[in-house]
Amino acid sequence: MEHARYHLVFEGFKPETNKTAVSFSLKDQLSLTDTQLADMMAGRRTVLRQNMDKDAALKLGKELTQAGLVIKAQALAVNQKNSPDDVRKHLLQGGLDQYFASKYRHPEEELDTRLSLIILAAFAVATYILLPIIGVLLMLPLLSFSTWGSQFIPALIQLIIALFLFAPAAILWPKTAKPEGLPLEKDTEELLWQMVEKLADHLSAPKIDKIILVENPVLNVHQTPLQWVKGSSTLELGLPILEALNMQQFVGMLAMRMTPLASTFYSRTWGLFVQWYNALRNRYKPWAMLLNNWVLPMREHQNARGTNVARELVGFSEALRLQRIEKRFELLYRDWPEFVEFCSKLRVRGKNWSALVAKEAKSEKKADEVQALFRIESPALWVLSTTTGYQKVFTRQGDGPLFEMAGVQLWQQFQRLIPLQDRMGELMIKPEALVPPTESAKKKKRPNALALNKQASDVLSAQKAIIEQALGMHEKPKKLKDVNPLIAKWRASSAPFWPEDFNSHKMMPLAKSVFLALQTLQQIDLWAFDDGKIPAGKHAARDKQVMTLFTKWLDQTRKLPALPLISSEGDKLFDQVSVSCAQQNPTTMSAADVLQRRTYWLDLMIVYWTFIAGQILKPKTFADEMAEQA
């Protein structure tokens, strides 16, 4: 086979061979470890040499056979010109056994690293084991009624102390969030399961007992306390990861994720500490920060271990490429919860996430590829039996997307929105509470976010009360507030948040138009009462008012440019609204249809308003000032 690589595997000794003499003579010749030597003496299957080219394998195999060993050469690599189906068949029919035929030899840790891991694990051991045991020992004498009868006060104090010793374990008990996704069955996804299991065994990492496929571009290995006891873990695998990586990169990155728990010593020490530390960080983050002098160097050490493992599996150049890919995914995952909310609100979905991975030219260093253990460059997606099927399941879990964009483009557009949302958050105002002022404040007042949010709510409440009165929803008419003074106070409270030169800002005319459209939609939302709460004979009046406002809103959307954060075939907001109407003509929709879709349109308008108003509120950077001067 072209470019084939081989393992030389010891299967046993020939009859009448001096096992001891041959084994010890080969130990120096082949640089065998004590474990390999012990396996040979016991007659167990042992990999003597890995990843050899054909000529070297034939030569050494012949020498070992003449020395009295039964040797088998196993093909390691498959021709890259073969079709994905051939590669899949190769992996399922023993290829994975050949790639991961031996255990990865983790280097011996230095004494200070072992001491650090033991000390870190001691925090968890003291919390979950030692203190509760001491508490139990203190409670044992209290089981006697005579103790309570003769020494009630000391017994009560001892009981309080004993219960107090259980408090740290109760407070810091790990609560691992279960990944929300699709559990993958072994029978259905045989190739993926075999690959994960073989790699975990190769690295001496906890076995994977669950694989959860999620829609997020993540790749994580989780452990619950029970899994830590059993020496197992859960793999959270994002479908975009498989879309973005090839098989070689996927195996390398998966190995990097498994490495922190690889080897029994790391699994028992670091694995236990991570659960305790995450619980502490979730509850008392400042206390967790006190351990940074130990935790951060250990995480750097773990990253270095993972890089070394990946380098052996996929080669030096590919390992460097994986480090760059890893940084990209870290940046992606940092804002991912907000990104998911953004996509859910606007019903937009990213595709073709593979563009996140740097498309770099392959290294011309043949030696690097020869040294790599796993060298299959086929797409990682075909480890799954069905890709479109899983994607359809994710889509069916909620409202289907209305818009699709390239993942990188969607992420870039979202990144434009993030600082503008943060600006609103810094000011502690709700975006819909901010109203464009008619004129600059006569007296510079200090912005009051609480007052602004309350006054915006008061205006909407007063308007809703007027609508309820008009529909006759209350038997006894309520005394209605005058809305105009409330609106005047609302505008006055909003003015201090805007820059003094807001009227000269080039985006201010657009901002006023967007806010008017948002207000119209808010008025529609005020009329959205349940039919059962509206008195008989008043439904027609409600529907008429809704349609009047809806017609007004459609006219406003025709004048507004399309929201640039999502893809659109047209150049107006009206075109994007039309997409959300489920192939209906917006102008012929009924009041019931309008009320049903109003929530999505409100989310769309609030994002639009945040995007426009945030650019006006956002303080100028030095780069902006230099650009203006230029």
C-alpha positions in Angstrom: 0.0 0.0 0.0 1.4 3.4 -1.0 2.8 5.4 1.9 1.9 2.6 4.3 3.3 2.6 7.8 3.6 -0.4 10.1 3.6 -1.5 13.7 5.8 -4.5 14.6 3.8 -6.6 17.1 5.3 -9.4 19.2 2.9 -12.4 19.2 5.0 -14.9 21.1 8.2 -17.0 21.0 9.1 -19.8 18.7 9.5 -23.3 20.4 12.9 -24.0 22.0 13.8 -20.2 22.2 15.6 -19.0 25.3 13.0 -16.4 26.3 15.0 -14.7 29.0 18.2 -14.3 27.0 16.4 -13.1 23.9 14.2 -10.6 25.8 17.0 -9.0 27.7 19.2 -8.8 24.6 16.4 -7.0 22.7 15.7 -4.6 25.6 18.9 -2.7 24.9 18.7 -3.2 21.1 15.1 -1.9 20.8 15.1 0.4 23.9 12.2 -1.5 25.4 10.6 -0.4 28.7 10.3 -2.6 31.7 6.5 -2.9 31.0 7.2 -4.1 27.4 9.8 -6.6 28.7 7.4 -7.9 31.3 4.7 -8.4 28.7 7.1 -10.3 26.5 8.2 -12.6 29.3 4.5 -13.3 30.0 3.8 -14.0 26.4 1.4 -11.1 26.0 0.9 -9.3 22.7 3.3 -6.3 22.7 4.1 -3.5 20.3 7.9 -3.4 19.9 8.2 -0.6 17.3 5.6 1.9 16.0 5.1 3.8 12.8 7.8 2.3 10.6 8.2 2.5 6.8 7.9 -0.7 4.8 11.7 -1.3 4.2 12.6 -0.7 7.9 9.8 -2.9 9.1 10.8 -5.8 6.8 14.4 -5.6 7.8 13.8 -5.5 11.6 11.0 -8.0 11.3 13.3 -10.4 9.6 16.0 -10.0 12.3 13.5 -10.5 15.2 12.1 -13.6 13.5 15.6 -15.1 13.2 16.1 -14.3 16.9 13.2 -16.6 17.7 10.2 -14.2 18.0 6.8 -14.5 16.3 6.3 -11.1 14.7 3.3 -9.6 13.0 3.5 -6.4 10.9 0.3 -4.4 11.0 -0.5 -1.7 8.4 -0.8 1.7 10.1 -1.8 4.3 7.5 -4.3 4.1 4.6 -3.7 5.6 1.2 -5.1 9.2 1.2 -6.3 8.8 -2.3 -8.8 6.2 -1.2 -12.5 7.2 -1.0 -14.0 8.1 2.4 -16.0 4.8 2.2 -12.8 2.9 1.9 -11.2 4.8 4.8 -14.3 4.2 6.9 -14.2 0.5 6.1 -10.5 0.4 6.9 -11.1 2.0 10.4 -14.0 -0.3 11.3 -12.2 -3.4 10.2 -9.3 -3.1 12.5 -7.7 0.2 11.4 -8.3 1.8 14.7 -6.8 -1.1 16.5 -3.7 -0.6 14.4 -3.5 3.1 15.0 -3.9 2.8 18.8 -2.3 -0.6 19.2 -0.2 0.4 22.2 -0.6 2.6 25.3 0.8 6.2 25.1 3.8 6.5 27.4 3.2 9.5 29.5 6.5 10.9 30.8 7.2 10.7 34.5 6.1 13.9 36.2 8.6 15.9 38.3 8.3 15.8 42.0 7.0 19.4 42.4 4.2 18.7 39.8 3.1 15.6 41.8 3.2 17.5 45.0 1.1 20.3 43.5 -1.5 17.8 42.3 -1.6 16.1 45.6 -2.0 19.4 47.5 -4.7 20.6 45.2 -6.6 17.2 45.5 -6.2 17.5 49.3 -8.7 20.4 49.3 -11.3 18.2 47.8 -10.4 15.2 49.9 -10.7 17.3 53.1 -14.0 18.7 52.0 -15.7 15.6 50.8 -14.1 12.8 52.9 -12.0 13.9 55.9 -14.4 16.5 57.4 -17.5 14.3 57.0 -15.7 11.3 58.5 -14.7 13.4 61.5 -18.3 14.6 61.7 -19.5 11.0 61.8 -17.0 10.1 64.5 -18.2 13.0 66.6 -21.8 11.9 66.2 -21.3 8.3 67.2 -21.1 8.9 71.0 -24.3 11.0 70.6 -26.3 7.9 69.6 -26.4 6.9 73.3 -29.4 8.4 75.2 -27.3 8.4 78.4 -24.9 10.9 76.9 -27.8 13.4 76.3 -29.3 12.7 79.7 -26.1 13.3 81.7 -24.4 16.0 79.5 -27.0 17.7 77.4 -25.2 21.0 76.8 -21.8 19.4 75.8 -23.6 16.9 73.6 -25.6 19.7 71.9 -22.4 21.6 71.2 -20.7 18.5 69.9 -23.7 17.8 67.6 -23.5 21.4 66.2 -19.8 21.0 65.6 -20.3 17.6 63.9 -23.1 19.1 61.6 -20.9 22.0 60.8 -18.2 19.7 59.5 -20.7 18.4 56.9 -21.4 22.0 55.7 -18.4 22.4 53.3 -19.3 19.2 51.4 -23.0 20.2 51.2 -22.1 23.7 50.0 -19.4 22.7 47.5 -21.0 19.5 46.2 -20.3 19.5 42.4 -23.3 20.2 40.3 -22.3 19.4 36.8 -24.7 20.8 34.2 -25.9 18.0 31.8 -25.2 19.0 28.2 -28.5 19.5 26.4 -28.2 17.5 23.2 -28.8 14.2 21.5 -27.2 11.0 23.1 -25.5 9.0 20.4 -26.1 5.2 20.4 -23.2 2.8 20.0 -25.0 0.7 17.4 -25.9 3.8 15.3 -22.5 5.6 15.5 -20.2 2.7 15.6 -17.2 4.4 14.1 -17.3 7.5 16.4 -17.7 5.3 19.5 -14.9 3.0 18.5 -12.6 5.9 17.8 -13.3 7.6 21.1 -13.0 4.4 23.1 -9.7 3.4 21.4 -8.2 6.9 21.9 -9.2 7.0 25.5 -7.6 3.5 26.0 -4.5 4.6 24.1 -4.1 7.7 26.4 -5.1 5.8 29.6 -7.9 8.4 30.0 -11.2 7.7 31.7 -13.5 5.7 29.4 -16.3 7.6 27.7 -19.7 6.2 28.7 -21.8 8.9 27.0 -21.4 11.0 23.9 -23.8 14.0 23.6 -24.1 15.7 20.3 -24.9 19.4 20.6 -25.5 22.3 18.2 -22.7 24.4 19.8 -19.1 24.4 18.4 -17.7 22.8 21.6 -15.7 19.8 22.4 -15.5 19.0 26.2 -15.0 16.1 28.5 -17.1 16.2 31.7 -17.1 14.2 34.8 -19.7 13.9 37.5 -18.7 12.7 41.1 -20.1 9.2 40.3 -18.2 9.1 37.0 -15.0 10.1 38.9 -15.5 7.1 41.2 -16.2 4.8 38.2 -13.4 6.2 36.1 -15.6 7.3 33.3 -16.6 10.6 31.6 -19.0 12.2 29.2 -18.0 13.7 25.8 -19.9 16.8 24.7 -19.4 17.0 20.9 -20.5 20.0 18.9 -21.7 19.3 15.3 -19.9 22.4 14.0 -16.7 20.9 15.3 -17.1 18.0 13.0 -18.0 20.4 10.2 -14.9 22.5 10.7 -12.2 19.8 11.2 -10.8 16.9 9.3 -10.3 13.5 10.9 -6.7 14.2 11.7 -7.5 17.5 13.4 -10.5 16.1 15.2 -8.5 13.2 16.7 -5.7 15.6 17.8 -8.1 18.1 19.4 -10.0 15.2 21.1 -6.7 13.9 22.5 -6.0 17.4 23.9 -9.3 17.4 25.7 -8.7 13.9 27.2 -5.2 14.6 28.3 -5.9 16.5 31.6 -7.5 13.3 33.0 -5.1 10.9 31.2 -3.2 8.5 33.5 -4.7 7.2 36.7 -2.7 9.7 38.8 -4.1 12.7 37.0 -7.6 11.3 36.8 -7.7 10.8 40.6 -6.0 14.0 41.6 -6.7 16.7 39.0 -10.1 15.2 38.1 -11.3 15.5 41.8 -9.8 18.9 42.3 -11.5 20.4 39.1 -14.9 19.4 40.4 -14.2 21.0 43.8 -12.7 24.1 42.2 -15.6 24.6 39.8 -18.1 24.3 42.7 -16.1 26.9 44.7 -15.8 29.2 41.7 -19.5 29.1 41.0 -20.3 30.0 44.6 -17.4 32.1 45.9 -15.4 33.2 43.0 -13.0 35.6 45.0 -12.0 32.6 47.1 -11.3 30.5 44.1 -9.1 33.3 42.7 -6.8 32.9 45.7 -5.7 29.5 44.3 -4.7 31.0 40.9 -1.0 30.7 41.7 -1.5 26.9 41.7 -4.3 26.5 39.2 -3.0 28.7 36.3 0.5 27.0 36.2 -1.2 23.6 36.3 -3.5 24.5 33.4 -0.5 25.7 31.4 1.2 22.4 32.2 -2.0 20.5 31.1 -2.0 22.5 27.8 1.7 21.5 27.2 0.8 17.9 27.9 -2.0 18.0 25.5 0.2 19.6 22.8 2.8 16.9 23.2 0.2 14.2 22.8 -1.3 15.9 19.8 2.2 16.3 18.3 2.8 12.5 18.4 -0.7 11.7 17.1 -0.9 14.1 14.2 2.6 15.6 13.7 4.4 18.8 14.7 3.0 21.1 12.0 -0.6 19.9 12.6 -0.2 20.3 16.3 0.7 23.9 15.8 -2.2 24.3 13.5 -4.5 22.8 16.2 -3.2 25.3 18.8 -4.3 28.2 16.5 -7.7 26.5 15.9 -8.1 26.1 19.6 -7.7 29.8 20.2 -10.4 30.5 17.6 -12.8 28.2 19.3 -12.0 29.7 22.7 -12.9 33.1 21.5 -16.1 31.7 19.9 -17.1 29.9 23.1 -16.6 33.0 25.3 -19.6 34.8 23.9 -21.5 31.7 22.8 -24.5 31.9 25.3 -25.2 35.4 24.1 -24.7 34.3 20.5 -27.3 31.5 20.9 -29.8 34.0 22.4 -29.1 36.3 19.5 -29.7 33.6 16.9 -32.8 32.3 18.7 -34.4 35.8 18.9 -33.8 36.6 15.2 -34.2 33.0 14.1 -31.0 33.0 12.1 -28.6 30.0 11.9 -25.0 29.8 10.9 -23.7 27.2 8.5 -20.3 26.2 7.0 -18.4 26.6 10.2 -15.4 25.1 8.6 -14.3 28.5 7.6 -13.3 29.1 11.2 -10.3 26.8 10.7 -7.3 28.4 9.1 -6.9 27.0 5.6 -3.1 26.8 5.6 -0.9 25.1 3.0 0.3 21.7 4.0 3.8 21.4 5.4 6.4 20.3 2.9 8.4 18.5 5.6 7.7 14.9 4.8 9.4 13.8 8.0 6.7 15.5 10.0 4.0 13.5 8.3 6.0 10.3 8.6 6.3 10.8 12.4 2.5 11.4 12.8 0.5 8.4 14.1 -2.9 9.4 12.8 -2.8 10.8 9.2 -6.3 10.7 7.8 -7.3 14.0 6.2 -10.8 13.0 5.2 -13.6 15.2 6.6 -14.6 14.4 10.2 -18.3 14.6 9.5 -18.5 11.1 8.1 -17.8 9.6 11.5 -21.5 10.1 11.9 -24.0 7.9 10.1 -26.2 11.0 9.3 -25.4 14.7 9.4 -28.5 16.2 7.9 -30.7 14.0 10.1 -29.2 15.4 13.3 -29.3 18.9 12.0 -33.0 18.5 11.3 -33.6 17.3 14.8 -31.9 20.4 16.2 -34.0 22.5 14.0 -37.2 20.8 15.1 -36.5 21.5 18.7 -37.6 25.1 18.3 -38.9 27.4 15.7 -37.0 26.8 12.5 -34.5 29.4 11.3 -35.8 32.1 8.9 -32.4 33.2 7.8 -29.1 31.3 7.1 -25.7 32.8 6.9 -22.2 31.5 6.7 -21.1 30.9 10.3 -18.1 33.2 10.2 -20.1 36.0 8.7 -22.9 35.6 11.3 -20.3 35.6 14.1 -18.7 38.7 12.7 -22.0 40.5 12.6 -22.8 39.4 16.1 -19.5 40.8 17.3 -20.6 44.2 15.9 -23.6 44.0 18.2 -21.8 42.8 21.4 -20.1 46.2 22.3 -23.3 48.0 21.7 -25.3 45.7 24.0 -22.5 46.1 26.5 -22.8 49.8 26.3 -26.5 49.6 27.2 -25.6 47.2 30.0 -23.0 49.6 31.4 -25.6 52.3 31.4 -28.0 49.8 33.1 -30.9 50.8 30.8 -33.3 48.6 28.9 -32.8 49.4 25.1 -36.6 50.0 24.6 -36.6 52.5 27.5 -34.2 54.8 25.7 -36.1 57.4 23.6 -34.5 59.9 21.2 -34.7 63.4 22.7 -36.3 66.3 20.9 -33.7 68.7 22.1 -30.6 68.8 24.3 -31.1 69.1 28.0 -31.1 72.7 29.3 -29.3 71.6 32.5 -26.8 68.8 32.4 -28.3 66.2 34.7 -26.8 63.0 35.9 -28.2 60.0 34.1 -30.6 57.9 36.2 -31.1 54.4 34.7 -33.6 53.3 37.4 -35.8 56.4 36.8 -35.6 56.0 33.0 -36.6 52.3 33.1 -39.5 53.1 35.5 -40.8 56.0 33.5 -40.8 54.0 30.3 -42.7 51.3 32.1 -45.2 53.9 33.5 -45.9 55.2 30.0 -46.7 51.8 28.7 -48.8 50.9 31.7 -50.8 54.1 31.4 -51.4 53.4 27.7 -52.4 49.9 28.4 -54.9 51.1 31.1 -56.5 53.4 28.5 -56.8 50.5 26.0 -58.5 48.3 28.7 -60.9 51.1 29.5 -61.7 51.5 25.8 -62.5 47.8 25.5 -64.6 47.8 28.6 -62.5 45.2 30.4 -63.3 46.6 33.8 -66.7 46.8 35.3 -65.8 49.8 37.3 -63.9 52.4 35.3 -60.5 53.3 36.7 -59.2 56.8 37.0 -56.8 57.1 34.1 -53.5 59.0 34.2 -52.6 61.7 31.7 -50.0 60.1 29.4 -48.5 63.4 28.1 -46.8 64.5 31.3 -45.5 60.9 31.7 -44.0 61.0 28.2 -42.5 64.4 28.9 -40.8 63.1 32.1 -39.6 60.0 30.1 -38.0 62.1 27.4 -36.4 64.4 30.1 -34.9 61.4 31.9 -33.6 60.0 28.6 -31.8 63.2 27.4 -28.8 62.9 29.8 -27.8 59.5 28.3 -27.3 61.0 24.8 -24.2 62.9 23.8 -24.5 66.6 23.6 -24.0 66.6 19.8 -26.5 63.9 19.2 -28.5 66.0 16.7 -25.4 66.4 14.4 -24.7 62.6 14.4 -25.2 61.1 11.0 -27.2 58.2 12.3 -29.7 60.2 14.4 -32.3 60.5 11.6 -32.2 56.7 11.2 -32.4 56.3 14.9 -35.6 58.4 15.2 -37.2 56.4 12.4 -36.3 53.0 14.0 -37.6 54.1 17.4 -40.9 55.2 15.8 -41.3 51.8 14.2 -40.4 50.2 17.6 -43.0 52.3 19.3 -45.7 51.3 16.8 -44.9 47.6 17.4 -45.1 48.2 21.1 -48.6 49.7 20.7 -49.6 46.5 18.8 -48.3 44.5 21.7 -50.4 46.5 24.2 -53.6 45.3 22.3 -52.6 41.6 22.6 -55.1 40.5 25.2 -56.4 37.0 25.4 -59.7 36.6 23.6 -61.3 35.4 26.8 -60.5 38.6 28.7 -62.1 40.8 26.1 -65.8 41.5 26.5 -68.1 40.1 23.8 -68.6 42.4 20.9 -65.2 44.1 21.4 -63.0 41.7 19.5 -63.7 43.5 16.2 -62.7 46.8 17.6 -59.4 45.3 18.9 -58.7 43.7 15.6 -59.4 46.9 13.7 -57.0 48.9 15.9 -54.3 46.1 15.5 -54.6 46.2 11.7 -54.4 50.0 11.6 -51.2 50.0 13.7 -49.8 47.1 11.6 -50.4 48.9 8.3 -48.6 51.9 9.8 -45.7 49.7 10.9 -45.4 48.1 7.5 -45.2 51.6 5.9 -42.4 52.5 8.4 -40.5 49.3 7.6 -40.6 50.1 3.8 -38.6 53.3 4.6 -36.0 51.6 6.8 -32.9 49.8 5.5 -32.6 46.1 6.2 -31.1 45.1 9.5 -27.4 44.6 8.5 -26.8 41.9 11.1 -28.8 39.2 9.2 -28.8 38.2 5.5 -31.5 39.6 3.3 -32.4 39.3 -0.4 -33.9 42.8 -0.3 -32.5 46.1 0.9 -35.4 47.1 3.2 -36.6 46.0 6.6 -39.9 45.2 4.9 -38.2 42.4 2.9 -36.9 40.8 6.1 -40.3 41.1 7.8 -41.9 39.4 4.7 -39.6 36.4 5.2 -41.1 35.9 8.7 -44.6 35.7 7.4 -44.4 32.1 6.3 -45.0 32.7 2.6 -47.9 35.0 3.4 -48.2 38.5 2.0 -47.8 40.8 5.0 -50.5 43.2 3.6 -53.1 40.5 3.6 -52.5 39.0 7.1 -55.2 38.9 9.7 -55.1 40.4 13.1 -54.6 36.9 14.7 -51.6 36.3 12.4 -50.1 39.7 13.4 -50.5 39.1 17.1 -49.0 35.6 16.8 -45.8 37.0 15.2 -45.5 40.2 17.1 -43.0 38.7 19.6 -40.5 37.9 16.9 -40.9 41.3 15.3 -40.4 43.0 18.7 -37.2 41.1 19.2 -36.1 42.1 15.7 -36.9 45.8 16.3 -35.2 45.9 19.8 -32.0 44.5 18.2 -32.2 47.0 15.4 -32.7 49.8 17.9 -29.8 48.6 20.0 -27.6 48.4 17.0 -28.4 52.0 15.9 -28.7 53.8 19.2 -25.6 52.0 20.6 -23.4 53.4 17.9 -24.5 56.9 18.9 -24.0 56.3 22.6 -20.7 54.4 22.2 -17.9 56.7 23.1 -15.4 57.5 20.4 -12.1 55.6 20.4 -8.8 57.1 19.6 -8.9 55.3 16.3 -12.3 56.9 15.5 -10.9 60.3 16.2 -7.8 59.7 14.0 -10.1 58.5 11.2 -12.3 61.6 11.4 -9.2 63.9 11.3 -7.9 62.0 8.3 
